[in-house]
Amino acid sequence: MRESAKATIEFIKKIADKGVDFATILLPHYFVKYMTDDAL
């Protein structure tokens, strides 16, 4: 599965319909090099 905002939103809507109250979302792998201490 490709990482995308659209796919993530669609998935969260589907699981919300099944009673899920919250979801933790991770940034796509290609942002790793930008996740420095200063950025966080």
N, C-alpha and C positions, 0 to 999 in steps of 0.2 A: 504494500500500500504506500502510495506517495504521501509525504507529509504535506498537508495543506490546511489552511484555515477552514475552507469549505467542508472538507471531509470531517474535520474535528467537530465543527458545529453540527453537522448532520448526525454524527455519532452521539453527541451529547443529547440532542433532541430525542433520539431513539431510546437511550437509556433512561432519560427523564420520564418518558412515558411508562417505563417499567418500575418507577418508584425510586430511582436513584436521586439523592438529595444534593450531591456535589460531586465534582470531578477535579482531579489535579491534572494540570496540563503542563507538559514539559516543552521547552523550546526545541525547535528543530536542531538536528545535529550540526548544521552548517553555521550556527551562531556561536559555537563553542569558543572559537578564537577571540570573540568579542567579549566573553564573560570574564573580564579581569576584575580584580578587587575594586579598582576605581569605578568600573561600570556598575558593579553591584552596589 
